Amino acid sequence: MTTKFARRSVMAAALATATALAFTPAAAQDKIKLRLSAVSSDTDQRAVALLEKFGPMVSEIADFEPHWNATLFAQGTELEAIAVGDLEMSITSAQELATFFPEFSIFTAGYVHQDAAHQVAVFNDPLMDDFKQKAEDELGVKLLTVMYLGRRQVNLRQTKDELTVMTPEDLAGVNLRMPGTDAWQFLGRALGANPTPMAFTEVYTALSTGSVDGQDNPLPTVVDAKFYEVTNQIVLTSHLVDLNYLALSKATWDSMTPEQQEVVQAAADATAEFARENQLQKEAELGSFLEEQGLAVYEPDVAAFRERVQTMYLDSEYAETWPEGLLEKINALGN
């Protein structure tokens, strides 16, 4: 079965499931079953937020049953499971949604989201209505809220005295390790660097020997992988503000009463806000930690980086599926 045919089949199954279940209200005395399948562990910040906020907030109307470490459904199969009625909830990404709806790729591009607050503004703006509606109508998936994962920054071996990065031109000739896919390599070039594909497990050694000049990752990864031991600066480019969406079966949503829907939506929003605040605090604390380790941590001319990166995306094949004028509308919601 081809991928394209498989996706059409999933969407057709979703429509059939939604039609069959949409008008079957949950009995007043019964709790709604909400099984969530996720690839993360139960200590992940998204999991912690769901366990501390979502579960308790929906406990009177629903049995929330999370499954971590991909123990219920394999990574990448959760949306299809929701579509055919085998699962109620998942944590999904714009990258995954883009495999069904290519226009979602705009939310995977560099500098589309400016920060955590901008993510929320974009998700709640009418410009997202068509995206949300398409996911509901063609895949049977309702996107409840957006979850902030963090900002990717540039982490270099050179000291700030040797190289101060303020604009993309300053990264010319810098061998920057980026993940190996074409999309990641494109982003590295758009930043002005010479992107070098390399497995994550090889990065620490490559930085220590000088095989690469730097790497890009969120600050928690820089600390967890101890990259600060073999680098000297963090350039706060914030070139990718990563996100997930909390996804719910549209058929399950339609089976709820309006009051139940209100409870579930409030719980989802509270969960996302809880996780967002925790992640922002963690990033601030890690910035201070890295400075204490002797690294220079500073912000470049982010506007210059954004202009170059967005221009390159708009001139590339990646933007061919983006609705015309959408990037400008997204930018207008920022600072």
Number of C-alpha atoms within 10 A of each C-alpha: 7 7 10 11 10 12 18 15 17 22 22 18 19 27 21 17 20 26 14 11 17 16 13 13 14 18 11 10 7 10 15 23 16 20 18 23 28 24 20 16 14 17 11 13 18 25 21 16 22 25 18 13 20 23 21 14 20 21 14 12 20 19 16 22 15 19 19 18 14 16 12 16 21 13 15 14 13 25 29 22 20 28 30 21 20 15 22 26 28 28 21 24 20 20 18 18 19 15 14 19 18 17 18 20 19 22 24 20 24 25 23 23 28 21 19 22 14 19 22 17 16 21 19 13 12 11 13 14 11 10 16 16 15 14 20 22 16 19 29 32 29 23 23 20 22 27 26 25 18 22 25 23 21 22 30 28 24 17 14 17 7 8 14 16 22 18 19 22 14 14 19 14 12 18 20 28 29 25 19 15 9 10 13 18 20 21 23 26 19 22 28 20 21 21 25 21 17 16 10 13 9 9 19 20 13 17 23 15 12 15 14 22 21 29 29 24 19 20 26 18 13 22 16 9 14 12 22 25 17 19 24 21 25 28 20 22 26 25 26 23 24 23 20 20 20 23 24 28 30 27 27 27 24 18 20 21 14 11 9 18 16 12 18 23 16 16 21 25 17 18 26 25 20 19 23 22 13 15 20 16 12 14 17 11 13 16 21 12 14 20 16 10 12 13 22 20 17 16 13 17 13 17 12 14 23 22 13 17 24 20 12 18 18 13 10 11 10 18 19 15 13 17 11 10 8 13 17 10 13 21 15 11 15 15 8
